[in-house]
């Protein structure tokens, strides 16, 4: 466990690069020194309002520089922070605030942008000038962040991440990405998500780098920011990687400063990585892997180069076991198994959810990821798929991610997701939801896939849709697609129009 808090880690860098730009947002630049002053001012204002250890502050806002100042200010006042997706409804924000409230004091504060449609709950003002921080000792083991797990397999749960967890993950990422003060890191992932907060903010700022912020994804704005700020490192979800690899507009910008482009949140195919490499010659094109429960880190991307399809090697200080899904014993060498990890970045548990914690965290601190993976002789980790999402065709396991990678190779497929459909003859059958780039005939696509996979992996049906539902981090919301497919089948069976 780290012996310093996240605040101490970031403050140490501020002392070294105080006048360098920390955050860039459009025409606004905030130096490390100014950021530290804002953190101290927010901490002072919160403490004066009664906010302190045991309290939780929720931030409901897009990616703006104020997000970080408020978050670190709340932590400096001794409290914890939970981020609410800017796309959340008022009811969803209220539910999250209730779930994240401190168990011992029950106090929670909501911070949002002016004009947001929320009831007025009082205000907290930063003290003007160089305010005096509240002087609260923040311990490494103290609760710092309460992100919510994605909820793709159940209701979202508040994940307890300590300062030590965040500091460990920050250091691990900085090592793998070899971040330095000369880097300019593009922050696109929502800061309410652990990928946005840890990967896009904490890791580069702990290295003294500059973070270029974007409030939302718009391809033209993204490309302009990369060109104008000479961005060197980018972390994006898979759909954005696909746009960068394939959209004709990319060729009109100077992207030569990019040295590393990493995709995270969901698997990407080696073919897509190769396409992206063609747009960013000389840059490392890779993918990362982690969970909210592991502070976004299990392996770390390697800036010097990654094997196509691999998510990198284990982060420093991290242990891995592969468990055979059938026997729950260690898988045989070379065979895939459920990834179980242990390390300083692993959560303490779910807030107020002891049963859910026990299901996730086993004896000895081993966390069961629910993901199926394998490790090659060189220590490179490859993710096969989610265990619960494997499709059983005649009792043979079919990985949706494998079929999605095949579909992504078709020139007219912009995005795709594969889910199971009940089948009387085979038990289950793969069904694909596809976003097309242009004219696309489902029958032809089915035949195209069939020519590239084993018979039991062939897609039974294709449904053309406008978009694939995903979490802010890029994970496919398969539950919604399964429900849509069931509704479609029910409508067809009842004779109702579809």
URMO-V688637 format. One record per residue. N is the residue number from 1. OMEGA is omega in radians with two decimals (NA if undefined). D_FIRST is the distance of its C-alpha to the first C-alpha in Angstrom with 2 decimals. Layout:
n = {N | N}
omega = {OMEGA | OMEGA}
d_first = {D_FIRST | D_FIRST}
This chain:
n = {1 | 2 | 3 | 4 | 5 | 6 | 7 | 8 | 9 | 10 | 11 | 12 | 13 | 14 | 15 | 16 | 17 | 18 | 19 | 20 | 21 | 22 | 23 | 24 | 25 | 26 | 27 | 28 | 29 | 30 | 31 | 32 | 33 | 34 | 35 | 36 | 37 | 38 | 39 | 40 | 41 | 42 | 43 | 44 | 45 | 46 | 47 | 48 | 49 | 50 | 51 | 52 | 53 | 54 | 55 | 56 | 57 | 58 | 59 | 60 | 61 | 62 | 63 | 64 | 65 | 66 | 67 | 68 | 69 | 70 | 71 | 72 | 73 | 74 | 75 | 76 | 77 | 78 | 79 | 80 | 81 | 82 | 83 | 84 | 85 | 86 | 87 | 88 | 89 | 90 | 91 | 92 | 93 | 94 | 95 | 96 | 97 | 98 | 99 | 100 | 101 | 102 | 103 | 104 | 105 | 106 | 107 | 108 | 109 | 110 | 111 | 112 | 113 | 114 | 115 | 116 | 117 | 118 | 119 | 120 | 121 | 122 | 123 | 124 | 125 | 126 | 127 | 128 | 129 | 130 | 131 | 132 | 133 | 134 | 135 | 136 | 137 | 138 | 139 | 140 | 141 | 142 | 143 | 144 | 145 | 146 | 147 | 148 | 149 | 150 | 151 | 152 | 153 | 154 | 155 | 156 | 157 | 158 | 159 | 160 | 161 | 162 | 163 | 164 | 165 | 166 | 167 | 168 | 169 | 170 | 171 | 172 | 173 | 174 | 175 | 176 | 177 | 178 | 179 | 180 | 181 | 182 | 183 | 184 | 185 | 186 | 187 | 188 | 189 | 190 | 191 | 192 | 193 | 194 | 195 | 196 | 197 | 198 | 199 | 200 | 201 | 202 | 203 | 204 | 205 | 206 | 207 | 208 | 209 | 210 | 211 | 212 | 213 | 214 | 215 | 216 | 217 | 218 | 219 | 220 | 221 | 222 | 223 | 224 | 225 | 226 | 227 | 228 | 229 | 230 | 231 | 232 | 233 | 234 | 235 | 236 | 237 | 238 | 239 | 240 | 241 | 242 | 243 | 244 | 245 | 246 | 247 | 248 | 249 | 250 | 251 | 252 | 253 | 254 | 255 | 256 | 257 | 258 | 259 | 260 | 261 | 262 | 263 | 264 | 265 | 266 | 267 | 268 | 269 | 270 | 271 | 272 | 273 | 274 | 275 | 276 | 277 | 278 | 279 | 280 | 281 | 282 | 283 | 284 | 285 | 286 | 287 | 288 | 289 | 290 | 291 | 292 | 293 | 294 | 295 | 296 | 297 | 298 | 299 | 300 | 301 | 302 | 303 | 304 | 305 | 306 | 307 | 308 | 309 | 310 | 311 | 312 | 313 | 314 | 315 | 316 | 317 | 318 | 319 | 320 | 321 | 322 | 323 | 324 | 325 | 326 | 327 | 328 | 329 | 330 | 331 | 332 | 333 | 334 | 335 | 336 | 337 | 338 | 339 | 340 | 341 | 342 | 343 | 344 | 345 | 346 | 347 | 348 | 349 | 350 | 351 | 352 | 353 | 354 | 355 | 356 | 357 | 358 | 359 | 360 | 361 | 362 | 363 | 364 | 365 | 366 | 367 | 368 | 369 | 370 | 371 | 372 | 373 | 374 | 375 | 376 | 377 | 378 | 379 | 380 | 381 | 382 | 383 | 384 | 385 | 386 | 387 | 388 | 389 | 390 | 391 | 392 | 393 | 394 | 395 | 396 | 397 | 398 | 399 | 400 | 401 | 402 | 403 | 404 | 405 | 406 | 407 | 408 | 409 | 410 | 411 | 412 | 413 | 414 | 415 | 416 | 417 | 418 | 419 | 420 | 421 | 422 | 423 | 424 | 425 | 426 | 427 | 428 | 429 | 430 | 431 | 432 | 433 | 434 | 435 | 436 | 437 | 438 | 439 | 440 | 441 | 442 | 443 | 444 | 445 | 446 | 447 | 448 | 449 | 450 | 451 | 452 | 453 | 454 | 455 | 456 | 457 | 458 | 459 | 460 | 461 | 462 | 463 | 464 | 465 | 466 | 467 | 468 | 469 | 470 | 471 | 472 | 473 | 474 | 475 | 476 | 477 | 478 | 479 | 480 | 481 | 482 | 483 | 484 | 485 | 486 | 487 | 488 | 489 | 490 | 491 | 492 | 493 | 494 | 495 | 496 | 497 | 498}
omega = {3.14 | 3.14 | 3.09 | 3.12 | 3.07 | 3.14 | 3.13 | 3.13 | -3.12 | 3.14 | 3.12 | 3.12 | 3.12 | -3.14 | -3.10 | -3.02 | -2.95 | -3.08 | 3.10 | 3.12 | 3.08 | -3.08 | 3.06 | -3.13 | -3.07 | -3.14 | -3.09 | 3.08 | 3.13 | -3.14 | 3.09 | 3.14 | 3.13 | 3.11 | 3.14 | 3.10 | 3.13 | 3.12 | 3.14 | 3.11 | 3.11 | 3.12 | 3.12 | 3.14 | 3.12 | 3.14 | 3.13 | -3.14 | 3.11 | 3.13 | -3.12 | -3.11 | -3.11 | -3.14 | -3.12 | 3.08 | 3.11 | 3.12 | -3.12 | -3.06 | 3.06 | 3.14 | 3.09 | -3.10 | -3.13 | -3.11 | -3.08 | 3.14 | 3.12 | -3.11 | -3.13 | 3.08 | 3.10 | 3.12 | 3.12 | 3.08 | 3.08 | -3.09 | 3.09 | -3.07 | 2.97 | 3.13 | 3.09 | 3.14 | 3.10 | 3.11 | -3.09 | 3.03 | 3.13 | 3.13 | 3.12 | 3.11 | 3.13 | 3.13 | 3.12 | 3.13 | 3.12 | -3.12 | -3.07 | -3.10 | -3.13 | -3.09 | -3.05 | -3.11 | 3.09 | -3.10 | 3.10 | -3.12 | 3.12 | 3.07 | -3.13 | 3.13 | 3.03 | 3.11 | 3.11 | -3.05 | 3.10 | 3.09 | 3.12 | -3.08 | -3.07 | -3.10 | 3.08 | -3.10 | 3.03 | 3.10 | -3.11 | 3.07 | 3.12 | -3.08 | 3.09 | 3.12 | -3.08 | 3.09 | 3.14 | 3.11 | 3.13 | -3.09 | 3.14 | -3.10 | -3.09 | 3.11 | -3.11 | -3.01 | 3.09 | 3.03 | 3.14 | 3.09 | -2.94 | 3.13 | -3.13 | 3.12 | 3.14 | 3.13 | 3.12 | -3.09 | 3.12 | -3.09 | -3.11 | 3.08 | -3.12 | 3.03 | 3.14 | 3.08 | -3.08 | 3.11 | 3.12 | -3.13 | 3.13 | 3.13 | -3.14 | 3.13 | 3.13 | 3.11 | -3.10 | -3.11 | 3.12 | -3.09 | 3.12 | 3.12 | -3.13 | -3.09 | 3.00 | -2.96 | -3.14 | -3.12 | 3.13 | -3.13 | -3.12 | 3.14 | 3.08 | 3.13 | -3.08 | 3.10 | 3.13 | -3.05 | -3.06 | -3.05 | -3.00 | -3.13 | -2.99 | -3.08 | 3.13 | -3.11 | 3.09 | 3.10 | -3.12 | -3.12 | 3.09 | 3.13 | 3.08 | -2.99 | 3.01 | -3.10 | -3.12 | -3.13 | 2.93 | -2.98 | -3.12 | 3.14 | 3.12 | -3.12 | 3.11 | 3.14 | 3.12 | -3.11 | -3.02 | -3.08 | 3.13 | -3.09 | -3.12 | -3.10 | -3.12 | 3.02 | -3.05 | 3.00 | -3.07 | 3.13 | 3.11 | 3.07 | 3.13 | 3.11 | 3.13 | -3.11 | -2.91 | -3.06 | -3.13 | -3.10 | -3.09 | -3.09 | -3.11 | -3.09 | 3.07 | -3.10 | -3.00 | -3.13 | -3.06 | 3.13 | -3.14 | 3.10 | -3.03 | 3.06 | 3.14 | 3.11 | 3.13 | -3.10 | 3.00 | -3.08 | 3.03 | 3.14 | 3.11 | 3.08 | -3.14 | 3.10 | 3.13 | 3.12 | 3.10 | 3.12 | -3.11 | -3.09 | 3.14 | -3.14 | 3.01 | 3.09 | -3.08 | 3.07 | 3.13 | 3.12 | 3.08 | 3.13 | 2.97 | -3.10 | 3.09 | 3.12 | 3.09 | -3.04 | 2.88 | 2.83 | 3.05 | 3.06 | -3.13 | -3.07 | -3.12 | 3.12 | -3.14 | 3.07 | 3.08 | -3.13 | -3.14 | 3.06 | 3.06 | 3.09 | -3.10 | 3.08 | 3.09 | 3.11 | -3.08 | 3.09 | -3.10 | 2.96 | 3.03 | -3.10 | 3.06 | -3.08 | -3.10 | -3.05 | -3.06 | 3.01 | -3.13 | 3.12 | 3.11 | -3.12 | 3.12 | -3.13 | 3.11 | 3.09 | 3.10 | -3.13 | 3.03 | -3.01 | 3.08 | -3.12 | -3.08 | -3.14 | -3.08 | -3.06 | 3.02 | -3.12 | 3.08 | -3.11 | 3.09 | -3.12 | -3.09 | -3.13 | 3.11 | 3.11 | -3.13 | 3.11 | -3.07 | -3.09 | -3.12 | 3.14 | 3.10 | 3.11 | 3.12 | -3.14 | 3.11 | -3.05 | -3.03 | 3.14 | 3.13 | -3.11 | 3.10 | 3.14 | 3.13 | -3.10 | 3.13 | 3.13 | 3.11 | -3.09 | 3.10 | 3.11 | 3.13 | 3.10 | 3.01 | 3.14 | -3.08 | -3.09 | 3.10 | -3.14 | -3.13 | 3.10 | -3.04 | 3.12 | 3.09 | -3.10 | 3.07 | -3.10 | 3.09 | -3.11 | 3.11 | 3.13 | 3.10 | 3.09 | 3.09 | 3.13 | -3.12 | 3.12 | 3.12 | -3.05 | -3.12 | -3.14 | 3.11 | -3.13 | -3.10 | 3.04 | -3.12 | -3.14 | 3.12 | 3.01 | 3.12 | -3.11 | -3.08 | -3.04 | -3.05 | -3.09 | 3.04 | 3.10 | 3.13 | 3.07 | -3.07 | 2.94 | -2.98 | 2.96 | -3.06 | 3.05 | -3.09 | 3.13 | -3.11 | -3.12 | -3.07 | -3.12 | 3.11 | 3.11 | 3.10 | 3.13 | 3.14 | 3.11 | -3.10 | -3.14 | -3.04 | -3.11 | 3.08 | -3.07 | -3.08 | 3.14 | -3.07 | -3.13 | -3.08 | -3.10 | 3.10 | 3.06 | 3.13 | -3.10 | -3.14 | 3.13 | 3.06 | 3.14 | -3.12 | 2.99 | 3.11 | 3.14 | 3.07 | -3.14 | -3.14 | 3.07 | -3.04 | -3.13 | 3.14 | 3.13 | 3.08 | 3.13 | 3.12 | 3.13 | 3.12 | 3.13 | 3.11 | -3.14 | 3.14 | 3.11 | 3.12 | -3.11 | -3.12 | -3.12 | 3.12 | 3.11 | -3.10 | NA}
d_first = {0.00 | 3.78 | 6.42 | 8.93 | 10.52 | 12.39 | 15.47 | 14.60 | 13.78 | 17.12 | 19.03 | 18.43 | 20.15 | 22.86 | 23.84 | 24.52 | 26.40 | 27.69 | 31.04 | 29.98 | 30.15 | 26.92 | 28.60 | 32.00 | 33.85 | 37.46 | 39.19 | 36.52 | 34.05 | 31.34 | 29.94 | 26.47 | 28.20 | 29.94 | 26.86 | 25.15 | 28.37 | 28.44 | 24.92 | 26.00 | 29.28 | 27.90 | 25.49 | 28.56 | 30.75 | 28.43 | 27.92 | 31.72 | 32.29 | 30.24 | 27.05 | 23.91 | 20.88 | 21.26 | 23.43 | 23.14 | 24.82 | 26.20 | 27.31 | 30.28 | 31.29 | 31.54 | 29.66 | 30.81 | 29.32 | 29.40 | 26.82 | 23.96 | 25.35 | 25.68 | 22.22 | 20.47 | 23.10 | 22.34 | 18.62 | 19.82 | 22.11 | 19.30 | 20.02 | 18.76 | 20.55 | 22.19 | 24.33 | 27.74 | 29.48 | 32.41 | 34.55 | 33.92 | 36.94 | 37.21 | 37.01 | 33.84 | 32.24 | 33.34 | 31.99 | 28.53 | 28.61 | 29.61 | 26.90 | 24.13 | 25.53 | 23.52 | 24.28 | 24.86 | 26.88 | 28.03 | 28.21 | 27.85 | 29.18 | 30.42 | 30.77 | 33.03 | 35.58 | 39.04 | 41.47 | 39.13 | 40.88 | 38.94 | 40.30 | 39.88 | 37.10 | 37.30 | 35.87 | 33.27 | 34.29 | 32.41 | 33.88 | 36.16 | 35.57 | 32.62 | 31.45 | 29.60 | 26.05 | 25.65 | 23.51 | 20.89 | 17.59 | 14.83 | 11.59 | 8.15 | 8.32 | 11.88 | 13.68 | 14.54 | 16.33 | 18.63 | 20.03 | 22.45 | 22.53 | 25.62 | 27.85 | 29.77 | 29.78 | 30.02 | 29.60 | 26.67 | 23.77 | 21.31 | 17.76 | 15.09 | 12.38 | 10.15 | 9.73 | 6.00 | 7.62 | 10.41 | 9.05 | 7.47 | 10.87 | 12.81 | 11.94 | 12.59 | 15.86 | 16.89 | 16.78 | 18.84 | 21.26 | 21.54 | 21.86 | 23.62 | 25.53 | 28.66 | 27.42 | 28.79 | 26.81 | 28.80 | 27.16 | 29.14 | 26.86 | 26.97 | 24.36 | 24.44 | 22.83 | 19.22 | 20.74 | 22.59 | 19.94 | 17.00 | 19.18 | 22.24 | 20.99 | 17.44 | 17.36 | 20.80 | 20.55 | 17.44 | 19.76 | 22.72 | 24.65 | 27.19 | 26.80 | 30.18 | 30.30 | 32.69 | 33.31 | 34.51 | 35.62 | 39.07 | 39.79 | 42.07 | 39.67 | 36.79 | 38.98 | 40.32 | 36.87 | 35.89 | 39.17 | 39.41 | 35.92 | 35.69 | 32.46 | 30.55 | 27.80 | 28.38 | 26.38 | 28.78 | 29.44 | 31.94 | 35.09 | 34.59 | 34.06 | 37.34 | 39.11 | 38.00 | 39.22 | 42.53 | 43.84 | 46.78 | 45.77 | 42.85 | 45.40 | 46.74 | 43.65 | 42.27 | 38.81 | 38.77 | 35.75 | 33.37 | 31.26 | 28.85 | 29.55 | 26.94 | 27.72 | 25.27 | 25.70 | 28.22 | 29.54 | 32.08 | 34.71 | 35.22 | 38.58 | 37.14 | 34.77 | 37.89 | 39.81 | 37.16 | 37.15 | 40.85 | 40.32 | 37.57 | 38.85 | 36.49 | 33.37 | 30.56 | 30.96 | 28.09 | 26.25 | 22.69 | 21.27 | 18.58 | 18.58 | 18.00 | 15.83 | 13.56 | 13.58 | 16.56 | 14.94 | 15.50 | 17.62 | 18.25 | 21.80 | 23.15 | 25.28 | 27.41 | 28.68 | 28.03 | 30.20 | 32.19 | 30.86 | 27.43 | 24.22 | 22.66 | 20.43 | 16.94 | 14.19 | 12.24 | 9.68 | 11.59 | 13.98 | 17.30 | 20.15 | 23.55 | 25.41 | 29.18 | 30.10 | 33.10 | 31.87 | 28.12 | 27.75 | 26.26 | 28.49 | 30.69 | 29.83 | 30.92 | 31.28 | 29.43 | 27.27 | 24.96 | 21.56 | 18.78 | 15.21 | 11.80 | 8.56 | 5.38 | 8.42 | 10.25 | 11.70 | 11.95 | 15.66 | 18.92 | 20.08 | 22.99 | 23.31 | 22.38 | 24.75 | 23.47 | 19.86 | 21.18 | 23.00 | 20.03 | 17.23 | 18.55 | 17.97 | 14.87 | 12.91 | 15.20 | 16.24 | 19.90 | 20.71 | 24.46 | 25.07 | 27.14 | 26.34 | 27.09 | 25.84 | 28.43 | 28.75 | 27.16 | 23.87 | 24.90 | 24.00 | 26.87 | 26.89 | 30.07 | 30.01 | 28.86 | 29.79 | 31.45 | 33.37 | 35.01 | 38.79 | 40.79 | 44.16 | 46.29 | 43.09 | 41.74 | 38.43 | 38.76 | 35.78 | 36.56 | 34.40 | 36.68 | 39.77 | 38.32 | 37.77 | 41.40 | 42.65 | 40.81 | 42.90 | 46.12 | 47.44 | 48.39 | 45.07 | 42.80 | 40.26 | 40.24 | 38.63 | 39.65 | 39.70 | 41.41 | 44.86 | 46.41 | 49.19 | 51.77 | 52.29 | 48.83 | 46.59 | 44.76 | 45.57 | 43.61 | 44.72 | 43.81 | 43.52 | 44.35 | 44.55 | 47.42 | 48.04 | 51.78 | 54.37 | 52.86 | 54.68 | 52.49 | 54.70 | 54.46 | 50.67 | 50.58 | 52.84 | 50.78 | 47.61 | 49.65 | 50.75 | 47.16 | 45.60 | 46.51 | 48.94 | 46.46 | 44.25 | 47.11 | 46.77 | 49.24 | 49.51 | 48.50 | 48.26 | 48.42 | 46.36 | 45.69 | 41.90 | 39.08 | 37.00 | 33.35 | 30.28 | 29.32 | 26.83 | 29.72 | 29.38 | 32.81 | 33.73 | 35.61 | 36.34 | 38.60 | 40.37 | 40.95 | 42.44 | 44.62 | 45.85 | 46.69 | 48.57 | 50.46 | 51.50 | 52.53 | 54.64 | 56.29 | 57.05 | 58.65 | 60.78 | 59.26 | 58.93 | 55.61}
